[in-house]
Amino acid sequence: MSAFPAPITGRKVRFALVGCGRIAQNHLTALREHAERAELVAVCDTDAQALARAMAATGAKGFGSLTELLRHSDADCVVLTTPSGLPPAQAIDAARAGRHVRTEKPMATRWQDGLAMVKACDEAGVRLFVVKQNRRNRTLQLLKRAMQAHRFGRIYSVAVNVFWTRPQDYYDSAAWRGTWEFDGGALMNQASHYVDLLDWLIGPVESVSAYTATLARRIEVEDTAVAALKWRNGALGTVNVTMLTYPKNLEGSITVLGEHGTVRIGGLAVNRIDHWEFAEPHAMDADLADATYATTSVYGHGHPLYYDNVLQALRGEAEPDTDGREGLKSLELLIAMYLSARDGQRVNLPLSY
């Protein structure tokens, strides 16, 4: 493995955006907020209309393929916001071209693909960033601090709920949606950021048992799933996910019950502290009033904060919050859930490499 390239100093960090669809708008907004340190130099999409719209909105040079972008663009970092089955091959191509890579969730839909992405970036000596913007929510940052301060004592029980809705026309809007190859189901796609919280907040998971079902949508993948988990620290927990909530998105939440504390962070997308109670007061409790925020988006407001860390890492000012290896943790949990549902048995972690 070669060393990372020298930090980018004395100029703006140059980004290229590959995939100009729904989530790409969050990246464009975040890049505009960091315009003093970052610039978008290229956009890419196989859909000519989507590409034209992105070029008009950003003024960036447009490319119809990643191959052309890598050949003719001077971007330092390639941002992948393409359907979930595509980033592994794209990340490997970008890494071999000497570009840093930033990919949306999930980083891959197959375990071996995720491992291959990390390996390729290691071998090329480039950074691999995996977007986990919910970690940057003020609500979850406060909960993380409570965990680090051991305020809960022993953790007893954890519950994650993602009760959203995705109507049939959402899946019908693109041929790749709702497919195993390019999308993944309610767990892999919509609940990916919530599955990420299980390891990041609570710790390594020991085993998982899951059920998945396609109850109402005409798709290959699941629209509903449940899982039971046991952590290495002894805690037990559940994940309850559905895209069938009537009539609209209802809740994205995490509840933690411990020996000396109870916390529930709810709202549409873990943006509201519904309950915060500990046996002993702490200075961090003064931050409660500022932690909750309003949102109408299930994506939350974390992308600009995540870009701040990416820019700091590329400029040599910080280490990445979520690199490829950190991204593998939630992918491993997701794959374990799917294996359990498929085979009808408990799956122990870690998965074999």
C-alpha positions in Angstrom: 0.0 0.0 0.0 1.4 3.4 -1.0 1.2 6.5 1.2 -1.7 8.9 0.6 -0.9 11.8 -1.8 0.3 15.0 -0.3 -2.3 17.2 1.3 -4.1 19.6 -1.1 -3.1 23.1 -0.1 -3.0 26.5 -1.7 -6.0 25.9 -3.8 -9.6 24.6 -3.7 -10.2 20.9 -3.6 -11.7 19.8 -7.0 -14.7 17.5 -7.0 -16.5 15.6 -9.7 -20.1 14.4 -9.2 -21.1 11.1 -10.9 -24.8 10.6 -10.9 -27.1 13.6 -11.1 -30.3 12.3 -9.6 -32.2 12.7 -6.4 -29.5 12.6 -3.7 -27.0 14.5 -5.9 -28.8 17.8 -4.9 -27.7 17.4 -1.3 -24.1 17.2 -2.5 -24.5 20.2 -4.8 -25.9 22.2 -1.9 -23.1 21.1 0.4 -20.4 22.0 -2.1 -21.9 25.5 -2.5 -21.7 26.0 1.3 -18.0 25.2 1.2 -17.2 27.2 -1.9 -14.2 28.9 -0.3 -12.5 25.5 -0.1 -14.2 23.3 -2.7 -15.2 23.6 -6.4 -17.2 21.3 -8.6 -15.3 20.8 -11.8 -17.2 18.0 -13.5 -20.6 16.2 -13.5 -21.4 12.9 -15.1 -24.6 11.0 -16.0 -25.6 8.5 -18.6 -29.0 10.3 -18.8 -28.5 13.2 -21.2 -31.3 15.3 -19.8 -30.1 14.9 -16.2 -26.6 15.7 -17.3 -27.8 18.9 -19.1 -29.7 20.0 -16.1 -26.7 19.5 -13.8 -24.4 21.3 -16.2 -26.8 24.3 -16.4 -27.2 24.4 -12.6 -23.5 24.2 -11.8 -21.5 25.4 -14.8 -19.3 22.3 -14.4 -18.0 20.4 -17.4 -20.2 17.4 -18.4 -19.3 13.9 -19.2 -21.5 11.0 -20.4 -19.3 8.3 -18.9 -17.0 7.9 -15.9 -14.3 6.7 -18.3 -14.3 10.1 -20.1 -14.5 12.0 -16.9 -11.4 10.2 -15.5 -9.6 10.8 -18.8 -10.3 14.5 -19.2 -11.1 15.9 -15.7 -8.6 17.1 -13.1 -10.9 16.3 -10.2 -9.1 15.4 -6.9 -12.1 13.5 -5.6 -14.9 11.6 -7.4 -18.3 11.6 -5.6 -20.5 8.6 -6.5 -24.2 9.2 -6.2 -25.2 6.4 -8.6 -27.6 3.4 -8.0 -26.4 1.2 -5.2 -25.0 -1.6 -7.4 -22.7 0.6 -9.4 -20.3 2.3 -6.9 -18.0 -0.7 -6.4 -16.7 -0.9 -10.0 -16.8 2.9 -10.3 -14.8 3.4 -7.1 -12.2 0.9 -8.2 -11.9 2.7 -11.6 -11.5 6.1 -9.9 -9.0 4.8 -7.4 -6.8 3.2 -10.2 -6.9 6.6 -11.9 -5.4 8.1 -8.8 -8.6 9.9 -7.5 -10.0 10.0 -4.0 -13.5 8.5 -3.8 -16.5 9.5 -1.9 -19.6 7.2 -2.2 -23.1 7.4 -0.9 -24.8 4.7 1.1 -24.7 1.8 0.8 -21.1 1.6 -0.3 -22.0 -1.8 -2.0 -24.8 -4.3 -2.0 -22.4 -7.3 -1.7 -19.9 -8.0 1.0 -17.1 -8.9 -1.3 -17.6 -5.8 -3.4 -17.2 -3.6 -0.3 -13.9 -5.4 0.5 -12.7 -4.9 -3.1 -13.4 -1.2 -2.9 -11.3 -0.8 0.3 -8.5 -2.9 -1.2 -8.4 -0.9 -4.5 -8.2 2.4 -2.6 -5.5 1.1 -0.3 -3.4 -0.2 -3.2 -3.8 3.1 -5.1 -3.0 5.2 -2.0 -6.2 7.2 -2.2 -8.9 8.0 0.4 -12.2 6.3 0.4 -15.0 8.2 2.1 -18.4 6.6 2.8 -21.3 9.1 3.5 -22.9 8.6 6.9 -24.4 12.1 7.3 -26.8 11.1 10.1 -23.8 10.8 12.4 -23.4 14.6 12.1 -26.9 15.3 13.4 -26.7 17.4 16.5 -29.1 15.0 18.2 -26.9 11.9 17.5 -23.7 13.8 18.3 -25.1 14.5 21.8 -26.1 10.8 22.2 -22.6 9.8 21.1 -21.1 12.1 23.8 -23.4 10.5 26.4 -22.2 7.0 25.3 -18.5 8.1 25.5 -19.1 9.5 29.0 -20.6 6.1 30.0 -23.7 7.9 31.3 -26.0 4.9 30.6 -24.0 2.4 32.6 -24.8 -1.0 31.2 -26.9 -0.9 28.0 -29.9 -3.1 28.2 -32.1 -2.6 25.2 -32.0 -0.7 21.9 -34.8 -0.1 19.3 -34.4 1.4 15.9 -37.6 2.2 13.9 -37.7 3.4 10.3 -41.4 3.9 9.4 -41.4 5.6 6.0 -43.4 5.3 2.8 -42.3 4.7 -0.7 -45.3 4.4 -3.1 -45.3 2.2 -6.2 -44.6 5.1 -8.4 -41.4 5.8 -6.6 -40.1 2.3 -7.6 -41.6 2.7 -11.1 -39.7 6.0 -11.6 -36.5 4.2 -12.6 -35.8 0.7 -13.8 -33.1 0.1 -11.2 -35.2 0.9 -8.2 -36.4 -2.1 -6.2 -33.9 -4.5 -7.8 -31.4 -6.7 -6.0 -28.6 -5.8 -8.5 -28.7 -2.0 -8.3 -30.8 -0.9 -5.4 -31.4 -3.2 -2.4 -34.5 -3.1 -0.3 -35.8 -1.2 2.7 -32.9 -2.4 4.9 -30.1 -1.8 2.4 -31.3 1.4 0.9 -33.6 3.4 3.1 -32.6 2.1 6.5 -28.8 1.9 5.8 -28.0 5.0 7.9 -30.0 3.7 10.8 -28.3 0.3 10.7 -25.0 2.3 10.8 -26.0 3.6 14.3 -26.1 0.1 15.8 -22.3 -0.3 15.7 -21.3 3.4 15.9 -23.3 4.1 19.0 -23.7 0.8 20.8 -20.7 -1.3 19.7 -19.9 -4.5 17.8 -22.8 -6.8 17.2 -22.4 -10.4 18.1 -25.3 -12.0 16.2 -28.5 -11.1 14.3 -31.7 -12.8 13.3 -34.0 -11.2 10.7 -37.1 -11.6 8.6 -37.8 -9.7 5.3 -41.0 -9.5 3.3 -42.4 -7.9 0.1 -45.9 -7.2 1.3 -47.3 -4.6 -1.0 -44.9 -3.2 -3.6 -44.3 -4.8 -7.0 -40.5 -5.1 -6.5 -37.8 -7.7 -6.3 -36.6 -6.7 -2.8 -38.2 -6.3 0.6 -40.5 -3.4 1.5 -40.6 -4.5 5.2 -38.1 -6.1 7.5 -37.5 -6.8 11.2 -34.3 -7.9 13.0 -33.3 -8.9 16.5 -29.7 -8.3 17.6 -27.4 -9.2 20.4 -24.3 -7.1 21.0 -21.0 -8.3 22.4 -21.6 -6.1 25.5 -24.8 -8.1 26.2 -27.4 -5.6 25.0 -30.4 -6.8 23.0 -32.2 -4.8 20.4 -34.5 -4.6 17.4 -34.7 -3.0 14.0 -38.1 -2.5 12.5 -38.3 -1.1 9.0 -41.1 -0.6 6.5 -41.7 1.5 3.4 -45.5 1.0 3.7 -46.4 3.6 6.4 -49.8 5.2 5.7 -50.1 7.8 4.4 -46.6 9.4 4.6 -43.2 9.1 6.4 -43.8 8.8 10.1 -40.6 8.2 12.1 -36.9 7.5 12.0 -35.9 6.8 15.6 -33.5 5.2 18.0 -34.3 4.4 21.7 -31.5 3.4 24.1 -32.4 2.0 27.6 -29.6 1.6 30.0 -28.8 1.0 33.7 -28.7 4.7 34.5 -30.3 6.4 31.5 -33.1 6.4 28.9 -32.9 8.3 25.6 -35.2 8.4 22.6 -34.3 10.3 19.5 -37.2 10.5 17.1 -38.8 12.8 14.6 -38.8 12.1 10.9 -35.1 11.4 10.7 -33.6 11.2 14.2 -33.8 15.0 14.4 -35.8 15.4 17.6 -34.9 14.5 21.2 -38.1 13.0 22.6 -36.8 11.8 25.9 -33.5 12.4 27.7 -33.1 11.2 31.3 -30.1 10.1 33.3 -29.5 9.4 37.0 -26.8 12.1 37.2 -26.8 15.5 35.6 -24.0 16.4 33.2 -22.7 19.6 31.6 -23.8 18.3 28.1 -27.4 18.5 29.2 -27.2 22.3 28.6 -27.0 21.5 24.8 -30.4 19.7 24.7 -32.3 22.8 23.6 -30.1 23.4 20.6 -29.9 19.7 19.5 -33.4 19.3 18.2 -34.0 20.8 14.7 -36.9 20.8 12.2 -36.7 19.0 8.9 -39.0 17.8 6.2 -36.3 15.7 4.6 -35.4 12.1 5.5 -31.9 12.9 4.5 -31.4 15.4 7.4 -28.9 18.3 7.3 -25.7 16.3 7.7 -24.1 16.5 4.2 -22.5 20.0 4.6 -21.0 18.8 7.9 -19.8 15.6 6.3 -18.1 17.6 3.5 -16.3 19.7 6.1 -14.6 16.6 7.4 -13.8 15.3 3.8 -12.2 18.7 3.0 -10.2 18.7 6.2 -9.0 15.2 5.5 -7.9 16.0 1.9 -6.2 19.2 3.1 -4.2 17.2 5.8 -6.0 18.8 8.7 -8.0 15.8 10.1 -8.6 12.1 9.7 -11.8 10.9 8.0 -14.8 10.3 10.2 -16.1 7.5 8.0 -13.5 5.9 5.7 -14.0 2.6 3.8 -13.3 0.4 6.8 -15.9 2.3 8.9 -18.3 1.9 6.0 -17.8 -1.8 6.0 -19.2 -2.1 9.5 -22.7 -1.2 8.5 -22.5 -3.2 5.3 -21.5 -6.2 7.3 -24.5 -5.8 9.5 -26.8 -5.4 6.5 -25.4 -8.5 4.8 -25.8 -10.5 8.0 -29.5 -9.5 8.2 -30.1 -10.6 4.6 -28.3 -13.9 5.1 -30.4 -14.6 8.2 -33.6 -13.8 6.4 -32.6 -15.9 3.4 -31.5 -18.9 5.4 -33.9 -18.8 8.3 -31.1 -18.9 10.9 -29.1 -16.7 13.2 -25.9 -15.2 11.7 -22.9 -14.6 13.9 -20.5 -11.7 13.3 -17.9 -10.9 12.1 -18.6 -12.5 8.7 -15.8 -14.5 7.3 -13.4 -12.7 5.0 
